Amino acid sequence: MKIDRLIGILSILLQKEKTTAPELAERFEVSRRTINRDIEDLCKAGIPIRTMQGTGGGISIMDGYRMDRTILTSKDMQMILAGLRSLDSVSGSSYYGQLMEKIRTGSSEFISGRDSMLIDLSSWYKGTLAPKIEIIQEAIDDRHLLDFKYYAPSGESVRTIEPYYLVFQWSSWYVWGWCLSRRDFRLFKLNRMDGLSDTGEAFICREVPMPDLSNEKIFPGGIPVKALFTPDVKWRLVEEFGSECFTEMDDGRLLFSADYTNMENFVTWILTFGGNAEVLEPPEVRRAIRKAAEETLKNYMEDNAV
């Protein structure tokens, strides 16, 4: 713990022009006396730390000092490389691959052990996803407006946005930006975008709130549902909702309970189970499923066959 604290103190001193012992003590949840001893240990290790008493005083590293070695550990470097590999999986250029080579070349004797984490952020849509990500990244860097056609449950629309963040969440990529038509910040799913283009028109960066990506915000619920599933689809329930989403009945069937935000989405999801699922409540969902099944059956009646 002490080594971690010393590295943490050194990291703060390298990033900030000046700090104080009370600030460090509060940050690392130790006493001021412990911080003072840590500063002494860093000085003994050859780090030129300067302390000044009184108003305007504090702890700082002498001007002009640069560390010859990274303060990151080998494990830290492995995590950085894992993150870069994940970005490389959706990159439309060789940038991240080249960056990984630079890190490996400059730290070959520092990185030990084998890779233990592989992250692939791509999808079946990688062919169209990578170019979109590249366009959005460049527009964010250049502060350029983006135009695109957007497909949503409410219909199709043409949007112009100020892009601020690329977001990977819920197994999908999104862009967080200010929508000029809605006059508000919106989260747009990349797979629903078509004809994406950088307008070349610059915008003035506004104060940007971070998107609220909590499940409670994105999926607020409101429609309590119950359904019975056959045991052979248990794996899907566990994968999509977790093992706590159902209760196993005496006959082996699974009683599923959840709060859904959108009834149409729930009906669509339930229908993917075919005869392996039966909705118990609410009644309007049962009616919607019956209607959808009847309409589907009409398409497959022998008399309608082409």
Summary of the structure (lengths in Angstrom):
residues: 306
radius of gyration: 27.5
end to end distance: 73.7
largest distance: 93.2
contacts: 751
relative contact order: 0.06
helix: 42%
strand: 26%
